Amino acid sequence: MLEKLQLHVPSETSERDATWMMAALDEADLAAAEGEVPVGCVIVGVGGIELGRGRNGREMLADPTAHAEIMAIRAAAARLGSWRLEGTTAYVTLEPCAMCAGALVLARVDRVVFGCADPKAGAIATMFGIGLDPRLNHRFSVSGGVRAADCAQRLQVFFAALRDRTARDKGDG
C-alpha cells in the first residue's frame, strides 16, 4: 500500500527529521515509564519552533482519546491560540490511527513524519490513506520510516514486558 499512496520513505533521513523524532521518542519513553504504550508526538512550527508535545495517556487519564497526537495537537493549538496548525509538522513515533490521522487533517497540519508503521491500526499508509486522499478538503505530506527501528524497539520491549507480567499473573492465580 505504500507505493499506491505515494508515501515518501526516506532512504536517508534528514538530520532535522531525525532530531525531532528523537524528541518524540523522549515522549514515548516518558509514556512507557508511566505504564502507557510508548508513543510520542512533537509538533514543530515554521522556523523549527516546538509548539507542542504529547504522549499516550489513556490509562492515566482514563480517556480513550488521550493518544500522543491528540495531546500534542491540543498543546500546539493552545500555544498558538488557534486550532489551525498550518505550516506545522507532526513527528510521531508510530503511524497514526484513524482518529489521530483525522485530527491531523482537521488541525490542518502540513506534514506528518512517523517512525514505524502500525500493521493493525495505521491509518496513513498501512490500512488507510487518511491525510493523503484527494477527496479530503485538507491533505498533508507524509514521510515514514524515520528512526523506525528505534520506534519499533520501544514498542517491542513494552509489549514483551506486558506479556511477561500477564503470564506471571496467570501463573500466580
Secondary structure by P-SEA (a helix, b strand, c coil): ccccccccccccccaaaaaaaaaaaaaaaaaaaacccbbbbbbbcccccccccccccccccccccccaaaaaaaaaaaaacccccccbbbbbcccccaaaaaaaaaacccbbbbcccccccccccccccccccccccbbbbbbcccaaaaaaaaaaaaaaaaaaaaaaaaaac
